[in-house]
C-alpha cells in the first residue's frame, strides 16, 4: 500500500543514496545514529521545511484492529523522552547493552529507538 498515491516517495530516494555511496560519490558517516541521522532528519523535512508529506513513521495494528500511528515528530519526541529516562534515571551510558523483554507492542519500538538515540 502506498501513502498519498506515490509509491516512489521513499524508495527512489533510498536507492539513489545507496547508488551514490557505492559509486564513491558520498562517504559513509564515521558515526551513524538512526534516531538522529534518519528520524530527526525526516521530522525536519516534514515539519520545518515542508518538503515531504506527513506520512506515518510508525503504524501498528493489533489483531483486534486497533491502530497506533505516530508521525516522525511524535516518534522522535517519545524516543527522546525514553532515552532521557534510560540515561538519567537508569544510568544507561553509550555502549551499554540493553535487553528489552516486551511483545511487539508500540512501546517496544520506542525503547529500541531510544536505545539507538542514547548510543
MARBA-3410 file (N, C-alpha, C, O; in Angstrom, 1 decimal):
119
0.8,-1.2,0.0,0.0,0.0,0.0,0.9,1.2,0.0,1.9,1.2,0.6 ~ 0.5,2.3,-0.7,1.3,3.5,-0.7,0.6,4.6,0.0,-0.6,4.6,0.2 ~ 1.4,5.6,0.4,0.9,6.8,1.0,0.8,7.9,0.0,1.7,8.1,-0.8 ~ -0.3,8.6,0.0,-0.5,9.8,-0.9,-0.4,9.4,-2.4,-0.1,10.3,-3.2 ~ -0.6,8.1,-2.7,-0.6,7.7,-4.1,0.8,7.7,-4.7,0.9,7.6,-6.0
1.9,7.9,-4.0,3.2,8.0,-4.5,4.1,6.9,-4.0,4.6,7.0,-2.9 ~ 4.1,5.8,-4.7,4.9,4.6,-4.3,6.4,4.8,-4.3,7.1,4.1,-3.7 ~ 6.9,5.8,-5.0,8.3,6.1,-5.2,8.8,7.1,-4.2,9.9,7.6,-4.3 ~ 7.9,7.6,-3.3,8.3,8.7,-2.4,9.6,8.4,-1.6,10.4,9.3,-1.6 ~ 9.7,7.3,-1.0,10.9,7.0,-0.2,11.9,6.1,-0.9,13.1,6.3,-0.8
11.3,5.1,-1.7,12.2,4.1,-2.3,13.2,4.7,-3.3,14.4,4.3,-3.3 ~ 12.8,5.7,-4.1,13.7,6.2,-5.1,14.8,7.0,-4.4,16.0,7.0,-4.8 ~ 14.5,7.7,-3.3,15.5,8.5,-2.5,16.5,7.6,-1.9,17.7,7.8,-1.9 ~ 16.0,6.5,-1.3,16.9,5.5,-0.7,17.8,4.9,-1.7,19.0,4.7,-1.5 ~ 17.3,4.4,-2.8,18.0,3.8,-3.9,19.1,4.7,-4.4,20.2,4.3,-4.7
18.7,6.0,-4.7,19.7,6.9,-5.2,20.8,7.2,-4.2,22.0,7.3,-4.6 ~ 20.5,7.2,-3.0,21.5,7.4,-1.9,22.5,6.2,-1.9,23.7,6.4,-1.8 ~ 21.9,5.0,-1.9,22.7,3.8,-1.9,23.6,3.7,-3.1,24.8,3.4,-3.0 ~ 23.1,4.0,-4.3,23.9,4.0,-5.5,25.1,5.0,-5.4,26.2,4.7,-5.8 ~ 24.8,6.2,-4.9,25.9,7.2,-4.9,26.9,6.8,-3.8,28.1,7.2,-4.0
26.6,6.1,-2.8,27.6,5.6,-1.9,28.5,4.6,-2.5,29.7,4.6,-2.4 ~ 27.8,3.6,-3.3,28.5,2.6,-4.0,29.5,3.1,-5.0,30.5,2.6,-5.3 ~ 29.1,4.2,-5.7,29.9,4.8,-6.7,31.0,5.8,-6.1,31.7,6.4,-6.9 ~ 31.0,5.9,-4.8,32.0,6.7,-4.2,31.7,8.2,-4.2,32.6,9.0,-4.0 ~ 30.5,8.6,-4.6,30.1,10.0,-4.6,29.8,10.5,-3.2,29.9,11.7,-3.0
29.4,9.6,-2.3,29.1,10.0,-1.0,29.9,9.1,0.0,30.1,8.0,-0.3 ~ 30.3,9.7,1.1,31.0,8.9,2.1,30.1,8.4,3.1,29.1,9.1,3.5 ~ 30.3,7.2,3.6,29.6,6.8,4.8,30.0,7.6,6.0,31.2,7.8,6.2 ~ 29.1,8.0,6.8,29.5,8.7,8.0,30.3,7.8,9.0,30.0,6.6,9.1 ~ 31.3,8.4,9.7,32.1,7.6,10.6,31.2,7.2,11.8,31.3,6.0,12.2
30.3,8.0,12.2,29.4,7.6,13.3,28.0,7.8,12.8,27.6,8.9,12.3 ~ 27.2,6.8,12.8,25.8,6.9,12.3,24.9,6.5,13.5,25.1,5.5,14.2 ~ 23.8,7.3,13.7,22.8,7.1,14.7,21.5,7.2,14.0,21.1,8.3,13.6 ~ 20.8,6.1,13.9,19.5,6.1,13.1,18.5,7.1,13.7,17.9,7.8,12.9 ~ 18.4,7.3,15.0,17.5,8.2,15.6,17.7,9.7,15.1,16.8,10.4,14.7
19.0,10.1,15.2,19.3,11.5,14.9,19.5,11.7,13.4,19.1,12.7,12.8 ~ 20.2,10.7,12.7,20.5,10.9,11.3,19.3,10.6,10.3,19.3,11.1,9.2 ~ 18.4,9.8,10.8,17.2,9.5,9.9,15.9,10.1,10.4,15.3,10.9,9.8 ~ 15.6,9.7,11.6,14.3,10.1,12.2,14.2,11.6,12.4,13.2,12.2,12.0 ~ 15.2,12.2,13.0,15.2,13.7,13.1,15.3,14.4,11.8,14.7,15.5,11.7
16.0,13.8,10.8,16.1,14.5,9.5,14.7,14.5,8.8,14.3,15.5,8.2 ~ 14.0,13.3,8.9,12.7,13.3,8.3,11.7,14.2,9.0,10.8,14.8,8.4 ~ 11.8,14.3,10.3,11.0,15.3,11.1,11.2,16.7,10.6,10.3,17.4,10.3 ~ 12.5,17.0,10.4,12.8,18.4,9.8,12.2,18.6,8.4,11.7,19.6,8.1 ~ 12.4,17.6,7.6,11.8,17.7,6.2,10.3,17.8,6.2,9.8,18.6,5.4
9.6,17.1,7.1,8.2,17.2,7.1,7.7,18.4,7.8,6.8,19.1,7.2 ~ 8.1,18.7,8.9,7.5,19.8,9.7,8.1,21.2,9.5,7.4,22.1,9.4 ~ 9.4,21.2,9.4,10.1,22.5,9.2,10.2,23.0,7.8,9.7,24.1,7.5 ~ 10.7,22.1,6.9,10.9,22.5,5.6,9.7,22.4,4.7,9.6,23.0,3.6 ~ 8.8,21.5,5.1,7.6,21.2,4.3,7.9,20.5,3.0,7.1,20.6,2.0
9.0,19.8,2.9,9.4,19.2,1.6,8.8,17.8,1.5,8.7,17.3,0.4 ~ 8.4,17.2,2.5,7.8,15.8,2.5,6.4,15.9,3.0,6.1,16.6,4.0 ~ 5.5,15.1,2.4,4.1,15.0,3.0,4.2,14.2,4.3,5.1,13.4,4.5 ~ 3.3,14.5,5.2,3.3,13.9,6.6,2.8,12.5,6.5,1.6,12.2,6.6 ~ 3.7,11.5,6.3,3.4,10.1,6.3,3.6,9.6,7.8,4.4,10.2,8.5
3.0,8.5,8.1,3.3,8.0,9.5,4.7,7.4,9.5,5.0,6.6,8.5 ~ 5.4,7.6,10.5,6.7,7.0,10.7,6.5,5.6,11.3,7.3,4.7,11.1 ~ 5.4,5.4,12.0,5.1,4.2,12.7,3.6,3.9,12.6,2.8,4.8,12.9 ~ 3.2,2.7,12.2,1.8,2.4,12.0,1.7,1.0,12.5,2.2,0.0,11.9 ~ 1.0,0.8,13.7,0.9,-0.5,14.3,-0.6,-0.9,14.4,-1.4,-0.1,14.7
-0.9,-2.1,14.0,-2.3,-2.6,14.1,-2.2,-4.0,14.8,-1.5,-4.9,14.4 ~ -3.1,-4.1,15.8,-3.1,-5.4,16.5,-4.2,-6.3,15.9,-4.9,-6.0,15.0 ~ -4.4,-7.5,16.5,-5.3,-8.5,16.0,-6.7,-8.0,16.0,-7.6,-8.5,15.2 ~ -7.1,-7.1,16.9,-8.4,-6.6,17.1,-8.7,-5.4,16.2,-9.8,-4.9,16.1 ~ -7.7,-5.0,15.4,-7.8,-3.9,14.5,-7.5,-2.5,15.1,-7.7,-1.5,14.5
-7.1,-2.5,16.4,-6.7,-1.2,17.0,-5.4,-0.7,16.4,-4.5,-1.5,16.1 ~ -5.4,0.6,16.1,-4.2,1.2,15.4,-3.5,2.2,16.3,-4.1,2.9,17.1 ~ -2.2,2.3,16.1,-1.4,3.4,16.7,-0.6,3.9,15.5,0.1,3.2,14.9 ~ -0.7,5.2,15.3,0.0,5.9,14.3,0.8,7.0,14.9,0.2,7.9,15.6 ~ 2.1,7.1,14.6,2.9,8.2,15.1,3.6,8.8,13.9,4.1,8.2,13.0
3.6,10.2,13.9,4.4,10.9,12.9,5.9,10.8,13.3,6.2,10.3,14.3 ~ 6.7,11.2,12.4,8.2,11.2,12.7,8.5,12.1,13.9,9.3,11.8,14.7 ~ 7.8,13.2,14.0,7.9,14.1,15.1,7.5,13.5,16.4,8.2,13.6,17.4 ~ 6.4,12.8,16.4,5.9,12.1,17.6,6.8,10.9,18.1,7.2,10.8,19.2 ~ 7.3,10.1,17.1,8.2,9.0,17.4,9.5,9.6,17.9,10.1,9.0,18.9
10.0,10.7,17.3,11.2,11.3,17.8,11.1,11.8,19.2,12.0,11.6,20.1 ~ 10.0,12.5,19.5,9.7,13.0,20.9,9.6,11.9,21.9,10.2,12.0,23.0 ~ 8.8,10.9,21.6,8.7,9.8,22.5,10.0,9.1,22.8,10.3,8.7,23.9 ~ 10.8,8.9,21.7,12.1,8.2,21.9,13.1,9.1,22.7,13.9,8.6,23.4 ~ 13.0,10.4,22.5,13.9,11.3,23.3,13.5,11.2,24.8,14.4,11.2,25.6
12.2,11.2,25.1,11.8,11.1,26.5,12.3,9.8,27.1,12.8,9.7,28.2 ~ 12.1,8.7,26.3,12.6,7.3,26.8,14.1,7.3,27.0,14.6,6.7,27.9 ~ 14.8,7.9,26.0,16.3,7.9,26.1,16.7,8.7,27.4,17.7,8.3,28.0 ~ 16.0,9.8,27.7,16.4,10.6,28.9,16.1,9.8,30.1,17.0,9.8,31.0 ~ 15.0,9.0,30.2,14.8,8.2,31.4,15.9,7.1,31.5,16.4,6.9,32.6
16.2,6.5,30.4,17.2,5.4,30.4,18.6,6.0,30.8,19.3,5.4,31.6 ~ 18.9,7.1,30.3,20.2,7.7,30.6,20.3,8.3,32.0,21.3,8.1,32.7 ~ 19.3,9.1,32.4,19.3,9.8,33.7,18.9,8.9,34.8,19.7,8.7,35.8 ~ 17.7,8.3,34.8,17.2,7.6,35.9,17.8,6.2,36.0,18.1,5.7,37.1 ~ 18.1,5.6,34.9,18.7,4.2,34.9,20.2,4.2,34.7,20.8,3.1,34.9
20.8,5.3,34.4,22.3,5.3,34.3,22.8,4.7,33.0,24.0,4.3,33.0 ~ 22.0,4.5,32.0,22.5,4.0,30.7,23.5,4.9,30.1,23.3,6.1,30.0 ~ 24.6,4.3,29.7,25.7,5.1,29.1,26.0,4.5,27.7,25.6,3.4,27.3 ~ 26.6,5.4,26.8,26.9,5.0,25.5,27.7,3.7,25.5,28.7,3.6,26.2 ~ 27.3,2.7,24.7,28.0,1.4,24.6,27.4,0.3,25.5,27.8,-0.8,25.3
26.6,0.7,26.4,26.0,-0.3,27.3,25.0,-1.2,26.5,24.5,-0.8,25.5 ~ 24.9,-2.4,27.0,24.0,-3.4,26.3,22.6,-3.3,27.1,22.6,-3.2,28.3 ~ 21.6,-3.5,26.3,20.2,-3.4,26.9,19.4,-4.6,26.4,19.5,-4.9,25.2 ~ 18.7,-5.2,27.2,17.7,-6.3,26.9,16.3,-5.8,27.1,16.0,-5.4,28.2 ~ 15.5,-5.8,26.1,14.1,-5.4,26.2,13.2,-6.6,26.0,13.2,-7.2,25.0
12.5,-6.9,27.1,11.6,-8.1,27.0,10.2,-7.6,27.0,9.6,-7.4,28.1 ~ 9.7,-7.4,25.8,8.3,-7.0,25.6,7.8,-7.7,24.4,8.6,-8.0,23.5 ~ 6.5,-7.9,24.3,6.0,-8.3,23.0,6.1,-7.2,22.0,6.5,-6.0,22.4 ~ 5.8,-7.4,20.7,6.0,-6.4,19.7,4.8,-5.4,19.8,3.9,-5.3,18.9 ~ 4.8,-4.6,20.8,3.9,-3.5,21.0,4.5,-2.2,20.7,5.8,-2.2,20.6
3.8,-1.1,20.5,4.4,0.2,20.2,5.6,0.6,21.1,6.6,1.1,20.7 ~ 5.4,0.3,22.4,6.4,0.7,23.4,7.8,0.0,23.1,8.8,0.5,23.4 ~ 7.7,-1.2,22.5,8.9,-1.9,22.2,9.8,-1.1,21.2,11.0,-1.0,21.3 ~ 9.1,-0.5,20.2,9.7,0.3,19.2,10.3,1.6,19.8,11.4,2.0,19.4 ~ 9.5,2.2,20.7,10.0,3.4,21.3,11.3,3.1,22.0,12.3,3.9,21.9
11.4,2.0,22.8,12.6,1.7,23.5,13.8,1.4,22.6,14.9,1.7,22.9 ~ 13.5,0.7,21.5,14.6,0.4,20.5,15.2,1.7,20.0,16.4,1.8,19.9 ~ 14.3,2.6,19.5,14.8,3.9,19.0,15.5,4.7,20.1,16.5,5.4,19.9 ~ 14.9,4.6,21.3,15.6,5.4,22.4,17.0,4.8,22.7,17.9,5.6,23.0 ~ 17.1,3.5,22.7,18.5,2.9,22.9,19.4,3.4,21.8,20.6,3.7,22.1
19.0,3.4,20.6,19.8,3.9,19.5,20.2,5.4,19.7,21.3,5.8,19.5 ~ 19.2,6.1,20.1,19.4,7.6,20.4,20.5,7.8,21.5,21.3,8.7,21.4 ~ 20.4,6.9,22.5,21.3,7.1,23.7,22.7,6.5,23.3,23.7,6.7,24.1 ~ 22.8,5.8,22.2,24.1,5.3,21.8,24.4,3.9,22.3,25.4,3.3,22.0
END
